[in-house]
Amino acid sequence: MAASPPAADREAELLAMEEERNRKIQQFEEEERAKEAERIRLVEEQRSQTVAELEAMEKARQDKIDALEEERRQLEEEQIAAAQKVGYVADEVDAARQQKIKEI
């Protein structure tokens, strides 16, 4: 026996409702995937920015270390030059003293 027209209408209505429900589920899942993709993109963007900031901080730190090492090297050179000058002056004073002793 074939389904009566009201039963066929009800079956078509239920089928349409199920299709609508499936469409809404699919739409919801697509929206959730899009939101998750955006969250991932934002996290990656923030991570990249943080990495870039850390790299910049490390470069600045290394530049400061390099500048301080250069300054220390220059100060050591100046100290050595000053010590050599003091030694030279001391040698001249000693030579002058020796000359004075010879003259006396």
For each residue, the residues with C-beta under 8 A, 3 or more apart:
1:
2:
3: 7 8 11
4: 7 8
5: 8 9
6: 9 10
7: 3 4 10 11
8: 3 4 5 11 12
9: 5 6 12 13
10: 6 7 13 14
11: 3 7 8 14 15
12: 8 9 15 16
13: 9 10 16 17
14: 10 11 17 18
15: 11 12 18 19
16: 12 13 19 20
17: 13 14 20 21
18: 14 15 21 22
19: 15 16 22 23
20: 16 17 23 24
21: 17 18 24 25
22: 18 19 25 26
23: 19 20 26 27
24: 20 21 27 28
25: 21 22 28 29
26: 22 23 29 30
27: 23 24 30 31
28: 24 25 31 32
29: 25 26 32 33
30: 26 27 33 34
31: 27 28 34 35
32: 28 29 35 36
33: 29 30 36 37
34: 30 31 37 38
35: 31 32 38 39
36: 32 33 39 40
37: 33 34 40 41
38: 34 35 41 42
39: 35 36 42 43
40: 36 37 43 44
41: 37 38 44 45
42: 38 39 45 46
43: 39 40 46 47
44: 40 41 47 48
45: 41 42 48 49
46: 42 43 49 50
47: 43 44 50 51
48: 44 45 51 52
49: 45 46 52 53
50: 46 47 53 54
51: 47 48 54 55
52: 48 49 55 56
53: 49 50 56 57
54: 50 51 57 58
55: 51 52 58 59
56: 52 53 59 60
57: 53 54 60 61
58: 54 55 61 62
59: 55 56 62 63
60: 56 57 63 64
61: 57 58 64 65
62: 58 59 65 66
63: 59 60 66 67
64: 60 61 67 68
65: 61 62 68 69
66: 62 63 69 70
67: 63 64 70 71
68: 64 65 71 72
69: 65 66 72 73
70: 66 67 73 74
71: 67 68 74 75
72: 68 69 75 76
73: 69 70 76 77
74: 70 71 77 78
75: 71 72 78 79
76: 72 73 79 80
77: 73 74 80 81
78: 74 75 81 82
79: 75 76 82 83
80: 76 77 83 84
81: 77 78 84 85
82: 78 79 85 86
83: 79 80 86 87
84: 80 81 87 88
85: 81 82 88 89
86: 82 83 89 90
87: 83 84 90 91
88: 84 85 91 92
89: 85 86 92 93
90: 86 87 93 94
91: 87 88 94 95
92: 88 89 95 96
93: 89 90 96 97
94: 90 91 97 98
95: 91 92 98 99
96: 92 93 99 100
97: 93 94 100 101
98: 94 95 101 102
99: 95 96 102 103
100: 96 97 103 104
101: 97 98 104
102: 98 99
103: 99 100
104: 100 101
